[in-house]
């Protein structure tokens, strides 16, 4: 029994035959994924390379890790499965109970405590835990195998919860383990383990990563002590992430990004922001998806899918069949829901691996997450991202806060006051981006609808008007992307040198009224490349501060100022014909 439909696969389906040989039956967790055989094949490869092969850790030791992680995460299905597996391997119930007794001081318990810290309390995990196992005589290969088994356990627990599979056996009692104190970030410089240098020329998985991503992520480089595992992981990436027959690559990268963000995993956020940028997504939009996907201009159905992924990753004890039904009602097919669950599980796997290995980001992170404990059993909060830019400053009280309080208090009609106050400004911003009045009108409605729906999420850390403009910019970018003619919003490589330098009139307003001036300037701004006109609209027309405009666009303040100068030079040259003195200037 599970939340999703199942189909019958052929008797000769390879993974099922292997499971029958290993377990004597096909576990329900794999039958429940029969809509996507390629996913089962990928999971079988991971399980075989990490768990079933007799390596420097015994299968019994690795099964013990999986059982401990399942018990600590109160996952009935996985706890029952791994408890039964250890019994089949010959361990008595008395031995099992002794092995699982918390803090009994044995080497065996130290191994399990290591796995539980890594899986359930990652902020208490660091280099000290690696050194503790080394001190007990564990080699780097054995420690890597513990980390891999822990990551696999996290993957399987997430899949089992998302699918709602019923245990085949009675689960053992759940265990409570000591919490432990957070580890200072300064003590956690990585990578923690030794590795073997491999080249893409002679190691097929690295050649695959370089071909598909343009680089070999450090998280895979750090695992070369077990090359067969890297091969299985590359196979899983190919079969799960890089296919587009069910969910799109963009949808799957968004799952990876939001789950990594809520897990406070700076490394994985940096990697998957880069992946999205390679797909043509702007840096600003990547950052917005990571910090709050509801304000990123995504399709409503995709927002719901990401909500479900976050709940599955951070509140597994509250994930129910109703959460799957919400996705059905949003229009997702069974296969798509299944793949979203598997993508969430793969993200958990990768996040756990990175934390255990301590690998450093492949790219300079734009978003850096604070180290803090995250209790999986309680409601999660969206991480407060520490960006590379200063926080927005507010020198005066926000005049909209009183109206917002009325709306939140149930006086929903008061929202019309906010629309009246800011409608013209938001329309101008959208018109400046889209250059089409009808489309700007449609986008304006979308912006205020999103603002109303997510008003409870407005925390007042910026002015309401800035928050609203941020929604408008993301909405406009999404529409531009839909046209497939969006220009790069990040690259500033090109140089601009004014070609028509002339002296302006002392007072241009002598020739034009204020309204005529604004209309003229707005018309010329529309002719500029979008990345420059956005900066001019926010700074010069909407009069946002540099800090506010940089925050809206996801730029550093110096980058914003450089773009602003370039845009102003472009605009000045465009306006020379209107404002220049007659008979003066370099080209006179």
Secondary structure, DSSP 8 states (H G I E B T S, - for coil): --SS------TT-HHHHHHHHHHSS--HHHHTTTT-HHHHHHHHHHHIIIIIS--SS-HHHHHHHHHHHHHHTT-HHHHHHHHHHHHHTT--HHHHHHHHSTT---HHHHHHHHHHHHHH-GGG-SHHHHHHHHHTT--HHHHHHHHHHHHHHHHHHHHHHHHT---SS---------------GGG--S--S------TTT-HHHHHHHHHHSS--HHHHTTGGGHHHHHHHHHHIIIIIS--SSS-HHHHHHHHHHHHHHTT-HHHHHHHHHHHHHTT--HHHHHHHHHHGGGTT--HHHHHHHHHHHHHHH-GGG--HHHHHHHHHTT--HHHHHHHHHHHHHHHHHHHHHHHHT---SS--SEE-------TTS-------EESS-----SS--TTHHHHHHHHTT-GGGHHHHHHHHHHHHHHHHHHHH--HHHHHHHHHHHHHHHHHTGGG--SSS-HHHHHHHHHHHHHHHHHHHHT----SS---S----S----B-S-GGGTS-HHHHHHHHHHHHTTS-HHHHHHHIIIIIS---HHHHHHHHT--HHHHHHHHHHHHHHHHHHHHHHHB-TT-STT-
